[in-house]
Amino acid sequence: APQVVVSIKPVHSLVASVMAGVSEPSLIIDGAASPHRYRLTPSQAIALSEADLVFWIGPQLETFLRKPIGQLAKNAKSVELIDLDAIENLEVREDHGEEKHSDHNHSHDHGVIDAHIWLDPQNAVIMVEAIKNALSTSDVANAKRYAQNAAKLTKQLTDLTKETQAAMQTIKGRPFLVFHDSYQYFEKRFGLRSIGAILNRPDVPASAKRISEVRKILQDQTGPT
């Protein structure tokens, strides 16, 4: 089986499901660490250097991987999922009840693309297909198993989408506030309405000014609080 390295948990979940019964992919960012400010450990650098395949969203999200993939994983196939042709990309909402983002707008190489693509389950289905194809090309002997696993996972995602759509019917149109504006793919897929975000950047605590702004957003939408 190929040596596979995956950047973040959501992608690792998809890759591990497609590889079930063959091998276990290696995960870089475990625990509660953020992909925006992560640093590779020596063992992870070694894993990258030995990898046959690397799955990641792209430099818009895992900025820390841009150079290591080029330098350490030179012999690996790098699959940037955000660049898949069928993926629906949304722009970062610069005016989503908050000040304009500074360095946290995922705009390093692709304008203002929001990199949280996996939060639309239909994007996840497209990612599963690309993962299956990359694995099957790298490991022809197990291509049948990858195809079976991918078909099973795609059905699970499709069923989950239908269940979620039904569950969201009772709250469609109701305004809500998010901690950080990273959910618009989910919101668009299921017809939800976020009115703002508490943090301008996930790695910087909200200032007193920002808390005041959030309070005003809530008052404008729901009345005095």
Sequence and secondary structure as in RCSB ss.txt:
>XXXX:A:sequence
APQVVVSIKPVHSLVASVMAGVSEPSLIIDGAASPHRYRLTPSQAIALSEADLVFWIGPQLETFLRKPIGQLAKN
AKSVELIDLDAIENLEVREDHGEEKHSDHNHSHDHGVIDAHIWLDPQNAVIMVEAIKNALSTSDVANAKRYAQNA
AKLTKQLTDLTKETQAAMQTIKGRPFLVFHDSYQYFEKRFGLRSIGAILNRPDVPASAKRISEVRKILQDQTGPT
>XXXX:A:secstr
   EEESSHHHHHHHHHHTTTT   EESS TT  TTS    HHHHHHHHT SEEEE  TTT GGGHHHHHHT TT
SEEEEGGG TT    B  TTSSS   SS SS SSSTTB   GGGSHHHHHHHHHHHHHHHHHH GGGHHHHHHHH
HHHHHHHHHHHHHHHHHHGGGTT EEEEEES  HHHHHHHT EEEEEEESSTTS   HHHHHHHHHHHHHHH   
